[in-house]
Amino acid sequence: MKLPPHLSTRDGHLWIGDHDTVALAARWGTPLYVTDEDRVCACYDAYRKALSCYYQDIKILFAAKANGNAAVLRALAGLGAGADVFSSGELHLALRAGMTPDTLLFNGSSKSPADLALAVARGVTVSVDSLDELHQLQAIAAQSGAIARIAFRVNPALEVPTHPKIATGLATSKFGIPHAQVPDAYRLALSCDYIRPVGIHCHIGSQILATDPFARAAEVMVLIAAEITDIGVDLAFIDLGGGLGIPYNHDSDPAPTPADYAAAVMPVFLEGIHTAGIAPQLWIEPGRSLVADSTVLLTRVNSVKQAHRTFANVDAGFNLLIRPAMYDAYHEIIAANKANEPNSACYTVTGPICESGDILAKDRPLPFLAAGDVLAVLDAGAYGFAMASQYNCRPRCPEVLIKGGHSALMRRGEVFDDITATMVDPPWHLRPS
Ligand code: LLP
């Protein structure tokens, strides 16, 4: 199996950076998420370099939904990244990680009055998803006497090659304002005393392994940018949304790089802004492609069972990595302590959750397994821990960050008391004293 540069096999074990995954599993216990900070930074740098070959004025906003650990955001902030935040929680997280409000965009199709008030109070630009939201934002900004900077989220009506649950710019999607309504939306925004339209935003979907859809999105966006410039909008940025998909199947998925992305998108973007006579900043919001392959989920085999197929029952399930159950997603799995052994057997790797769908991988060629073996689920850094739950009252596992020879917790594992910590006894359940 092809491995990215930060993963290797040494002495029969899988290593991440300078660390033996089997030793990490022994030290911190399993299940365990392990993230390589240097890999995250290298992925960020690849985008920055690729885009800046074409255009200097760029901003990369990490999609915080992909990995919500403050340490990951802090590492990216150190390189100059901002963040796409999709909730007040993600906004707080980004600020806590040291990102400044001017590097954030508050996205979302269903923001509450409290979300809008927070964005206004912190001076964060809002991607507005409906005219109703615009009116509410104007009222909230007026109340505090602040000017809210906004972009409209445009629905570019593009079919894209990905799982239907994560195609976000289809004509039928819940996100964004239809193209035909966009000029009037900006006219309205221009007429609002407490609103300043400064940008335009779209997102076409996630896990897209072709560059052409991004180029088509850029085409639509520069066209709209020209239209709204004509009606008087002074466009400070065009935000083309998320980044590339990643090759979850290491040997057969295409693996477009940020350089491929830039080669497809930038000529369209540059020609479009030239024609429109504008020079806005280019924003992109990659999530998955910055963090997915930086992280392995280590899980230990609890038992092996021979039934209609052979099951390896492990200690991580869809409570910790929901992607296989939710999107039929494929993740490579390596027997971390038997990395040099031949794949002579075939296992369906199942988690500890009380649901038949709790399957991490079906019918995978793997070495002969036994209780105690450690499996590494690869490419778990995006929408992995971020989508974890406490289902079946399972405390969420720790996350470890490595950098060079260092390794440290970046999130402690939960304990049973964490599960009950937020529960409150209704008074009629309490015995009178
Ligand atoms: N910007 C916006 C507005 C988004 O909605 C998203 C992802 C991104 C940026 C980041 O896109 P990326 O670069 O990661 O493709 N849980 C799913 C993915 C959901 C993506 C939702 N939006 C999964 O595990 O595949």
Boltz pocket constraint, residues with backbone or C-beta under 6 A from the ligand:
constraints:
  - pocket:
      binder: B
      contacts: [[A, 63], [A, 66], [A, 84], [A, 107], [A, 166], [A, 168], [A, 202], [A, 203], [A, 205], [A, 206], [A, 207], [A, 208], [A, 241], [A, 242], [A, 243], [A, 244], [A, 245], [A, 285], [A, 286], [A, 287], [A, 288], [A, 289], [A, 323], [A, 327], [A, 382], [A, 383]]
      max_distance: 6.0
